[in-house]
Amino acid sequence: MSQATKQDWAAVEFEVRAEDEDMASWLVMQCGALGCEVKPAKDGQVLLHASYKKEELTEDAMRKVVAGLEEYGLSPSLSTLRVRQVPSEDWLLKWKEGFEPFRVGTQLVICPSWRKDSLSPGFVEKRKVIVIEPGMAFGTGLHVTTQFCLRALESYPPTGDVLDVGTGSGILAMACVLINPNTRVAAVDTDPVAIEAARENLVLNELEGEVDMRLGSLESVEGEKFDLILSNLTCEDIVALLPDYVKLLKPRGKVICAGVLKEKFAKLENAVSHYPLTIEHTESMGIWVGSVLQH
């Protein structure tokens, strides 16, 4: 077990309407949850189980969760709201129960580390395998926004210099290297736990030295130029970073964006119109929208 997972967790559980599952899951993740499990409940409800670092699930964090849900009209059933402690071993078991190998697009298979040796050649075929060790970093490949980015890398193959912003587990950076081994990839994240997890995943995939992992913000790549930027972030974060992306992109460079709620996509469109960028492609994924921007 890595150092990133040697700790106890806390979980918030509550019920919401089944049709509000995606939005509620997104909101708890925005409020610091590092994982979210959903189970059917009675009377058209679902039970959300959101996992947090124990020390980060404070009263203030709880207030933010409830306030966020209420802001979007998703008031939880307070009679079902509860908090409980989850030992790290139990948390990892939950991961293992719900994380099976799966295909993304036509070129990739995402596989948890404990299933690597049992992958069948028939399942993998000619695909590249990305092995992921569950840790506290975002990016297992299970979320639709991550899968959009992975599929987009097939339609817009990485070449030259690539920057992965908010790399999390490093899954997108590793996908770039596997799709095109000649790609030069830099990846940044302000979370030291994420950088640690990403480096561990590079080792698992025998890709040490293939991705330049940097702890920090875009200041760590100031003055460099990229053919492609990967940006699986919130709408607010992407909008705030657009001026930096314009400076970092080479002529005709692209940005693959995800993590934007459908109801906020107009905000991104408006922001893009103020820069020398065009929206080349969009894709709707339930409550989410993915897009590709071109310089």
N, C-alpha and C positions, 0 to 999 in steps of 0.2 A: 504494500500500500504506500502511495506517495505521501510526502509530507502535506500535500494539499488536502488530503482527505482524513488526516488523523485528528479529528475533532468531533464533538457532538453537535447535533443539529437540533433545530426547533422547527416545528411544523404548525402552520395555521390551516385549519379546516373550516369550511363553511359551504352552504348550499346556495346555488343560484339557478335560474331557469336554464334548461338545456340549450335554448337558442342563444344564450349569452355566454356560453362556455369559452369561445375563442377570445372575446373581449375581456372577460374576467381573468383568463389565464395571462393575457398580455399585461393587464394592469398590475397583477401581483408580481410579475417579472420586472416591471418598471419600478416597483417599490422594493426591489432588492432580493426577491426570491431567486434561488438558483436552480430551481426545478419545480415542475407543477404536474401533478397526477390528477386525472379526472376519472370518477367512477359514477355509474348511474345511481340515482336515488329515487325516491317516490314522487308521484304526482308531477311528472315532467321536470323534475329538478335533477341537477348533478351535484356531486360532492367534489369540491376542489381541495386538494392537499398540496399546499405550497411549502417548500423546504427552504429554510434560511440558516445561515450561520447562527449559532445559538446566541452569540454576543451581539448580533445585529438586530435581533428581533426584540426591539425595545417598545415601550408604550407609544413613543412617537412614531415608530415604524407602523405599529398597528393602526394608529389614527390615520396615517397616510393611506393605508390599504382601504380602510372603510370609507374615507373621504373620497378617494379615487373612484371607488365603486359607485358611491352615491352621485358623484359628478356626472357619470355616464348613465345614470338611471338604473344601475345594477345593484341596488341595495341588497346586501346578503341577508339571508334569514338569520337574524341575530341569535335566535334560539339554538341554531346549529353551530354558531361560531365558537371555536375552542382552540386552545394552544396546547401542544404537548411536546415533550422532549423526545428526540430520536437519536439513539446512539449511532455513531458513524457506521458501525457494522450493519445495522438495520437499513440505513440509507443506501449503502452499497448493494445490499440484497435487493432492494426495490429497483435499483438501476438494472441489475442483472436479470430480474424477472421481466422487465419491459423493454429491453434493448436487444433486438435480434439483428443479424446481418440483413441489409436491404440494398437494393439497386437504386441508383439515381441516374437518370438519363440513359445514355447508351454506352458510357465509358467507365463508370465508377461503381464500386461496391463499398459501402461503409460497414465496418465490422468491429464490434467490441473486442477488446484484447483477449478476453477469455474464450472467444469463439473462433479465433484465428486458425487454430490447428484443425478445427472440424469443418472448415469451409469446403464444400464439394466443388470439384472442377466444373461440374455442370452448372452450378449456380454462378460461378465467377465468369466462366467462358473466357473471353479475351479482355475482360475489364480489368482496370487497375483497382487494387484494394487499398483503402485507407483504414488503418487500424486506429481506433480511438479508445483511450483509457478514461473512463468517467472520472472527472475531477470537479473542481468548483469553477471551471471556465465555461462560458457559453460556446456552443458549437459542436453538438454531437451529430448534426446532420438530420436530426429528427424534425426540426422545425421547418415549416414550409418556406420561410424566408431564406434559410440556409440552402434548402434544396433548389430554390429559384436561382441563387447565385451559382451553385454547382452546375445546373443545366445551362445557364447563360455562358459559362466558360466553354461549353461545347459549341454554342452558336457564335461566340466571340472568342476564339482560342487565344490564350495568353501568348504574347510574343514580347521580346525585348525586355523592358523593365516593368515590373508589377509591384504595386504597393497594396498591402492588406491593412486597412485601418480598423483598429479594434479587433485584433486577430483572434482573441478568445483561445479556443483549443488549438488554433492553427490549421483547422480543417481546410479552409479555402486556400491558404498559402500552399499547403501540401498538394492540393488538387492541381494547382497551377504547375507545380514541378512535375507531377505525374503525367499530366496531359502534354506538356512540352518541357522536357528536361533541359532545354537550352534557355529557358526563361530565367531571368535574374529576379528573385523575389525578395522584397523587404517587407517586414511585418512589424507593426507597432501596436502597443497596448499600454495604457496607463496603470493597469493592474499587475503588480508583480506576481500574483498567484496565477494569472492567465499566462504570463510569459513563461513561468515555470512549467505549467501544464503543457503549453505548446512545445517547449523544448523536449519534454518527456515524450510527447507524441512523435516528434521528429526522430527520436531514438528508436521508438517502437517500429517506425516505418523505414528504418535504415536510411534516413534522409538528413542525417547530421551534416551541417555545413551547407545544405542546399537552400536554406532560408535564413536571411539575415534578421534575426529577432532582436527588436530594440524596445527596451522599456522606456516609455515616455510618449509624448504627444507628437504632432506633426513637426514640431521644432526639431526633432531628431532627424528629419529628412529635408530640412530647409536647404534650398539651392539645388536639389536633385530634380530630375525630370523622369516622368513615367509614361509608358504607353497605356497602362490600364491601372485603375484604382478600384479596389473592392471596398464597398461601404455598406455593410449590413448593420445599420444603426437606426435610431429613431428619426422621424421626420425633422424634429427640431435640431438634432445633431447634424444631420446632412445639410440642412439649410445654413446652419452656422458655419459649416466647413466649406461651402461652395467657393468662397473667394480663395481659400487655400488650394482647393482642388484645381482651380483655373491656373494658378501659378505653378502647380506641380505637373500639370499635364503637358505632354508633348503635343505638337500640332496633330489634330485628328485623333488624339487620345480619347479613351472612353472611361466612363465611371459606371460600374454595375452597382445599382442601389437596391436595397431591400429594407425591410423593417418599417415601412411607411404604411400607416393605417389608411384604408380607402377614403375615409372621411377627411383625411388631412392631405390627400394627394394634390388637391388644388393649391394648397400652400406651397408645396414643392414646385409645381408647375409655374406659379407666379414668381417664385424666387429664381428659378432657372432662366426665366425670360429677361432677367436683369444682367445676365452674364453671357459671354460668347459660348453658349452651350445650347444644344438642341436635344430634345427627347426623341431618341431613335426608336425605342421599343418600350412597350408597357405590357404587363401581364397581371391579371387579377387572380388572387388566391384567397377566396373567402373574404375575410375582413382586411386582407393585406394587398398591397400593390408593389410589384417589383418593376424596375425600369432600368434602361440603359441610356446614359447621356453621352453625347459626343462633343468634343471641343471644336 
